[in-house]
Amino acid sequence: MNTYAVRFWLILAVCLVAIYGSFVAARHVRNAASSVVATDSAPSAATARLDGQPLKEFTLTDQNGQSFDSDSLKGKVWVASFFFTNCPGVCLQLNRTLAAIQETDPHQDIRYISITCDPDNDTPQALAKYAEFFKADPKRWTFLTGDMATIRRIGQDFFKISVDKAVHTDRACVVDREGQVRGRFRLTEDGQVEMLKRLLAVVDAEEPPASPAAETAADQATNTTTGSSDAPAPESRQVQPSP
């Protein structure tokens, strides 16, 4: 084989190796980036609501295999986030941040709700192991799974963020006692984590909303004190001075 042929085959081999290396690198970057999506844009077609009105409550399954109803959060301050246990990087940072916030004041009655976006793999058993890794307080920090269609709708209807299979945001949402989302913060940025902590302190210090039973009792007490406008006025008598 002459020198020209050897040089040709060497150059061809180098080109093929370079092309293959570029392909592998591009696939790695694409897979790593797929675990987080921006939340400032409108929801994509994949997250569009399929039918019906926006969800106002939901039921999922927790890490103990028990049914979890969102009604149990009424009257509580809570922090919601999305993740999946096989997430290569950002989920670890996100949940380490939540674990640190949880430990800041373990006596606060703030709840943490973490919803997987990979329910096919994240069974209750997998979630229980994941919760144990982060030393999650089971009384305060709940990990949830369910069907992907419901999880998409929870992301869109409750939090106005895009969620799809193994695709989620790095934001956590602060929800007040009346079920209103008060803020969304990136848990991967120190400045926004501090803002989340400050908002939690403000929302946690707010007076709880009065229950319907308490409002009814207050109305009845007011009516008893003021009397009814339909009641007859007492008869007035003029007393004549004695001579």
Secondary structure, 3 states (H helix, E strand, C coil): CCHHHHHHHHHHHHHHHHHHHHHHHHHHHHHHHCCECCCCCCCCHHHCCCCCCCCCCCEEEECCCCEEEHHHHCCCCEEEEEECCCCCCHHHHHHHHHHHHHHHCCCCCCEEEEEECCCCCCCHHHHHHHHHHCCCCCCCEEEEECCHHHHHHHHHHHHCCCCECCEECCEEEEECCCCCEEEEEECCCHHHHHHHHHHHHHHHHCCCCCCHHHHHHHHHHHHHHHCCCCCCCCCCCCCCCCC
